[in-house]
């Protein structure tokens, strides 16, 4: 099995090392990742600047650092690292959750999304830590992936579908197993904050605080909150087929 590993935290991030080391137990691994952190870049790609690629190694594994985004890295990887194609794209392990609406912002998820667009089975993996300064417990993610590799890789997926996996950042003995769940809601409060620089000039800082509200069972937010690994199939077909069918049947009002 030929496995392309990427992320949005940069080629030197601890999470990508853990992911690549697990993957190397199951196939030929090559890492293609950004040269620095590119979090929250979404599914953006570089169009008007040249992409520079530098060969390096991560834990003894062939690697390439790219001055671009995760989407760029997947496409560069399919040109430089695996010109004949690969069997699996892995993105992560991200140092933070990618739950609910986060998938639209996440560079980690975008890496898996781009693999899926290229017709390759793809999986995004994140460690769901919620408190500043709390340990990421990458070893929990690594152990869970190692023991559940065949299950994940063999899961049947529809076309234009990839997996988004969130592992609770807790010690392995505290893990309650995994759940197949849908996307929940993860909403940010006070998204934009007004500030002033030392010269009194105003500027704005975007981020906000996550509002954790009780989630019904069956969502990724609920799963990780209750100590389960959340495995979510995500479809690239964003069409509301129910609404489309209603319109085409002549019913344009609900």
JOURPE-V198615 format. One record per helix or strand of 2 or more residues. SS is the DSSP state (H for helix, E for strand). FROM is the first residue (numbers start at 1). TO is the last residue. Records with the same first field share a line. If there is no record, write none. Layout:
# JOURPE-V198615
SS=FROM-TO ; FROM-TO
This chain:
# JOURPE-V198615
E=2-6 ; 28-34 ; 53-58 ; 61-66 ; 88-94 ; 121-128 ; 161-168 ; 178-180 ; 187-189 ; 192-196 ; 202-206 ; 209-211 ; 229-235
H=14-23 ; 70-80 ; 100-104 ; 107-117 ; 138-154 ; 172-174 ; 220-225 ; 241-248
